[in-house]
């Protein structure tokens, strides 16, 4: 059974475990990026359809649905727990190809 994005109610797709096993290590890209909560992201439009996996809570949603939420709050739209890392993958539970660590905004 596929999962649903809580923001747009769109389909997140099936689990990515079988696909990940089939991909060669050369295809699995790993990048880590540190991002300030108030700095612009340098992700492509194609990344909007990717699956955003929030840590530490572990909830999944479309990256494009997460972007406007993050501009207002640094918490999960599902459970409201603060998150400090987002991993992007092609499929739910799939190998992440981009990992963004968020730093808390300084209160002025």
QUILINFEN-V187175 format. One record per backbone hydrogen bond with DSSP energy under -1.0 kcal/mol. CO is the residue of the C=O (numbers start at 1). NH is the residue of the N-H. If there is no record, write none. Layout:
CO NH
CO NH
This chain:
3 12
5 9
10 5
13 3
16 20
17 21
18 22
19 23
24 27
24 28
31 99
33 101
35 103
36 39
45 48
46 49
47 50
48 64
50 63
51 89
52 61
53 87
54 58
55 84
55 85
59 54
61 52
62 66
63 67
66 70
67 71
69 72
69 73
74 83
76 80
81 76
84 102
85 55
86 100
87 53
88 97
88 98
89 51
91 94
92 16
98 88
99 33
100 86
101 35
103 37
